[in-house]
Amino acid sequence: MINIEKANTLVEALPYIKRHNGKTMVVKYGGSAMKNKGIKDSVIEDLLLMSYVGINIVLVHGGGPEITQMLEKLNIKTSFVEGLRYTDEETMEIVQMVLAGKINKSLVAKINTFGGKAIGLCGVDNNMIKCSPYKNFKLGYVGEIEEVNSEIIEDSLKAGYISVIATIGVGENGETYNVNGDIAASEIAKKLKADKLILLTDVPGILIQADDDNTLIPELHEKDVEELMDNGIITGGMIPKINGCIDALNSGVNRIHILDGRIPHSIITELFTDSGIGTLICKENEGSDKYKGVVDRIENLKNETH
């Protein structure tokens, strides 16, 4: 019986394997999925499976908790403005050391150890992520992305490598910048015209009620986003994340997937099964009535609470 179930799972995956073969996908990785060793291993296994079935993978990673941990060890104070880490010259050295050194190379080593083929990169390589200082607030060496040079990424993908990218940017005079990982992943996906941008987060997806996983929105369309913001469903740090997703959709990326990175094998569950997981963001409904009525669901919840 167990073997039949395994066979059925493989049969279910077949059309998805065919659909995704040869496509490019950008995965943003960080948060709890990076802290838990078991979850980290499952993410690597998902990436390898994707690679084995012919998907071109770009892994963009952060490392905020490890940066904070290292700063504390060195007795360097850290502060945040609107959710972004103030980064002076001393902090920038630590950010670069942790992201481009420790975390990037450990991910590359793990992928290679698991039987994959990975190469570690950061935004300084070949001026991949060109930045200018952040404009809205004075944040020191926090960068806003001006341009993505994808040549080195494309060359690595053509050679069969999983590209593992640390989100360090470079300025016009060679200075380095700390770059928001979600924004970097979105900009790289746009430049590559990726088929998918996958964001591994610390939440199940977009929820109508933040404390109720049963109110997960499985599919969200571009036209619904403003309504969700007006109704306080998308708030705080999720706003720039979703705005980046919409920008990516309007720049050639076909679909955005926001997944719970704390769940083992969340990526392959979303990509290769009928049930899926998390929230899919796309420009319009693709023929199914299953996910229509997001705004109606909000109105129903309002009526139930009155």
Secondary structure, 3 states (H helix, E strand, C coil): CHHHHHHHHHHHHHHHHHHHCCCEEEEEECCHHHHCHHHHHHHHHHHHHHHHCCCEEEEEECCHHHHHHHHHHCCCCCCEECCEECECHHHHHHHHHHHHHHHHHHHHHHHHHCCCCEEEEECCHHHCEEEEECCCCCCECEEEEEEECCHHHHHHHHCCCEEEEECEEECCCCCEEECCHHHHHHHHHHHHCCCEEEEEECCCCCECCCCCHHHECCEEEHHHHHHHHHCCCCCCCHHHHHHHHHHHHCCCCCEEEEEECCCCCHHHHHHHCCCCCCEEEECCCCCCCCCCCHHHHHHHHHHHCC
